[in-house]
Amino acid sequence: MARRPAALIAFAKGYLERNPHILQTFAAFSIKIVGAVLSFGFTILLARAYGPAGVGQFGLAVTTLLIASTAALLGTDYILIRTVAGDIRIDRRDLARGAIRTVATMVLVTSIGVAVVLTLGGVPLLQRLYDTPSDGLVLRAVTFGVIPIALIRIVSSSLRSSGRVLFAQILDGPASMAIAIATVGVLHVLAVPTTVVSAGIAWVAGIAVCVAIGAVGQWRDMRDWPHTRVPLLPILAQGWPILCVVLVGYSIDWLILTLLATHHSAVEVGIFRTAWQVTSIFNLIIVSFDAVAGPRIAAAYRVGDLSGIGRTWRQAVAIILALSLPLFVLTLGFPGLVMQLFGSEFAEGTTVLRILALAQLVNVLTGPIGSVLIMTGGERYSLGNSLLSLGVALLTALTLIPLFGLTGAAIASALTLSVRNLVGWAIVAFKLKLPLLRR
């Protein structure tokens, strides 16, 4: 019996030595958890100070900015990870540097253009859809946020693909949110009057600071690399299906929030977005594994190591499921307690939280399947799957939200997520013939 603990320790040590990325994954997950805690703190701050309507205004602005910044990226952030990780794997750092410079320059130009279009045309158009003029208040003040939100994706992608995963994780979430919270906190301490618009500006400013820090860090890493010019058109040719995939994903979220705001009000939007943010912790766990696994999958596919891709996916699903169990207990067993953390007005979202948590079970069991699909060149399959999920979202949201409000929105979101993940898993396992189930 005395040898059993020692044997287990020896086995664990040997396993970690054979799979060093697991420790990096846990570190990335820990950083994401810190980011989630800060994000929840910011949401609680908004909820307590400005109520569900304030959270709803902020949520509408964030979702719109994410869609706009995605349009500015043109799918190049994902292609950048795949390209740079593969170039470094075959020791072509000159091509890696060229790809980073080409993509970063393009995104700077396109994000400025999208911000101008959103300011002059997008906001007035969206204002007509909202239930009250105040619903778009935050968005009108932060349209310039498209620029740093797009650039932080490029900075994060270049850092991740060149091995600076943890640094990228800190900048893309926790650091910017900490800056936003600190800014709002200082304003309160100084007794400066603040509104939800002030909070929105602080959030965007925090992201801009992180873009500057990350850009300096990446430049220092690659300043001694040789440089070969990489043309933009081939990158765009690979990126447009991914652009459509990501846009569809954000558009589904935007559709649900906008229909709630149109048929009901920003109060319902705030309650729904708060429940959605709670269950997004499940996706946060998956994204943590994506941060480490994505470049590894791309590099493995570049050299034809399909069994290594399958092994990475299976390890991710097992660990994600284990880490998710406590959250399933909370969201399914005590949803009322969770929602009332944000205030008594949010208790109406108890059923919404349960429905969204059940959908996340499918998300967890399929693991980082979206990353596997894109990093192995299956972006066109991913596009088809996204269009299918958009059809499901349109059918369910347009039917259920006007009739059932919050509950209808939750069901529409849950069905869309489940269909997308199950079909994605089937494509990877059977169409691309990757060994997900075989050892």
Order of alpha helices (4+ residues) and beta strands (2+ residues): alpha-alpha-alpha-alpha-alpha-alpha-alpha-alpha-alpha-alpha-alpha-alpha-alpha-alpha-alpha-alpha-alpha-alpha
